[in-house]
Amino acid sequence: MLILELSNFKSKNQYIMKKGILVLAGVFALSLVSCKENASEKVSEEQVAGAAEQDAKAGELPVMNFAEQEFDFGTINEGDIAEHTFSFTNNGKSPLIISNAKGSCGCTVPTYPRNTPIAPGETGEILVKFNSKGKPGDNTKTVTISANTETGTERLKIKAKVTPAPKEEAAK
C-alpha cells in the first residue's frame, strides 16, 4: 500500500511534507472548534469584587500637581549649567513616592526625593540641571518621573536657546 501511495509522489520527502500539512490542518481545525467556551462563565464573583475594590482604591492614589511643568531658560551661553526647581504638591489621599526621575539626555540631570514618602497636602521639589556644553541652538529636554500615581509617570520639560561658544573656546 505504501508503495502505491509513494508512486503518486516524486519523492518520499514530498509524501512526508503533504502528510505533515494535513496533520497541522487537522490540529488547527480542532483548536477552532474547541474554543466554544463562554468567557463570562469563567469570571468568579471573587474576581469581580476584587476589581471593584481596586477601582475604589484608585481614588485614594497620590496626585502629583506641579506649579509648572515647563520652564524656559531663555538664551544661555554654551557651556553654562542652568538649573530650575520644579515644585509640586501631593493632592491625593495617600503618600506619594517617587521611585525614579530620568532626563531625556545625559545633559539633563534631575535631583529628587527618591523613595521618600510625601504625605497628602505636603510639597516637594525636583531640581533639574541642564549642561549646555556641546548643545548649541534650540534645546528641549524632558524629565520623566516614575511615581505611585494613577498614570505612573509624570513629565517635566525644559527649554533653552544656547548661543554657540566662540571657536577658540569650543576647541578647548
N, C-alpha and C positions, 0 to 999 in steps of 0.2 A: 504494500500500500504506500509506504514511504517512497518507494522507487517511482511509482506513478505520480505522486504529488511533486516530487523533485523534478520530474521530467518536464513539468509545465513551467519551471523557472530556469533561468540561465545559470544560476549558481546556488549553492547551499546558503550563502550569506543573504541572498535576496529572499529566500524562503524564510529564514530566521527573522529578517527585518520585517517582513509582512506579518508574520505571526506576532511579533512584539508590538506592532502598531495596533493590531486587533485587540490584544490584551489591554493595552493602555486605553483604547477607546471604550472598552467594556468597563474598566475601573472608573473612568470619567463619568460614564452614564450612570453607574451605580451611586456615585457620590452626589450627583444632581438629584436623584430620586430619594436618597436618604435624608435630605435636608428639609423635610416637611414639618419639623417641629415648630411649635408656636413659641417665639422668644418671650412673649409676655408671661407665659406659664412658668418660665424659669426664674422670674424675679420674685423673691420672697418678701414677705411683709417686713422682715428684719432689715432687708436692704433698702426698702422704701423709707422706713423710719430713720435709718442711718443717713440717707441722703437728705431727708428733711431736717435732721439735726445739724448736718454740715451746712446746709443753706442758712439756717438760723444763726449759726456761728459766724457766717460770712459778714454779717452786720457788726460783729464785735472786733473785726480786724483793725490794726492800726491804719491811720490815714496820714500820709506824709504830704503836708501842704507847704510849699515854698513861697517866700515873699516874692521871689522872682526865679524863673527857670532859665533865663538867658541873660548874658552880660556881654556888652561890647566894650573892649578896652580902647577902642578908637585907634589912632595911629601911634605905633610904638616903633622904636629902632630895633633892627635885627641884632640879636644878642641880649636884649633886655629880658628879664624874667618878670612877667606880670602876674599878679595874684589877685584873687577876689574870693570873698567869703559869702557863700550862699547860706542863708538862714532858713530853717524850717520848723514847723510845729507839728507835733503828733496830735491830730484832731480825731483820732479813733478812740476805741474803748478798751484797748489792751496795749501793753508795752511794744514800742517799735524797736526792732533790732536790725541794724544794717550789717549784713554779712560780708559785703564786698562793694567796692567802688573802683571803677577802672576807666582810665582815659582812652580815647579812641586812637591815641598815638603816644609814643614814649615821651613826647614833649609836653604832654598834659598829665599832671600828677595830682590826684586828689588826696587830701588828708581828712579822715572822718572818724567818728566814734565807733570803731569796729567792735561788734558783738557786745555793745554796752546798751542795756535796756533804757529807752527813753519813755518815761511814763506818759499816759494820756494828759494832754494840756501842756506838757513841757516842750521846750525848744532845744534845738541843736544846730550845729554848724558844720559845713563842709568847705574846707579851704581848697581852692583849685589854683595850681601854679602852672603857668604856660611859659615854656622856654622857647623864645623866638629864634634862637641860633639856627641858621640854615633853613629858615622858613619865610623868605621874602614874599611879599604880595598879600593877597587876601587869605585869611585863615578862618575856618570854622571847625571847632573841635567839640566833641561831646564827652560827657562823663556818664557812664551807665551805673546806676546804683541798684544793688540787689538787696531787697529787704523783705520782711514778712508782711507786706501789704497785699491787697487783693490782686493787683496785677503782678506783683513780684519784682518788677523793675520800674525805676523812675529814671528820667534823663534830664541832664543839665546841659546847656550849650554856652560856649564862649566864642567870641569873635574878636579878631584883631586885624588891622591893616599894618603889615610890617614893612617899614622902609628899609630897603637893602643897605647893608653896610658898605662903606667905600671899599673899592677894590683892594687897597693895601691892607685894610683891617680884615677883610674876608680871607686873605691868603694866610693869615697868622694861625 
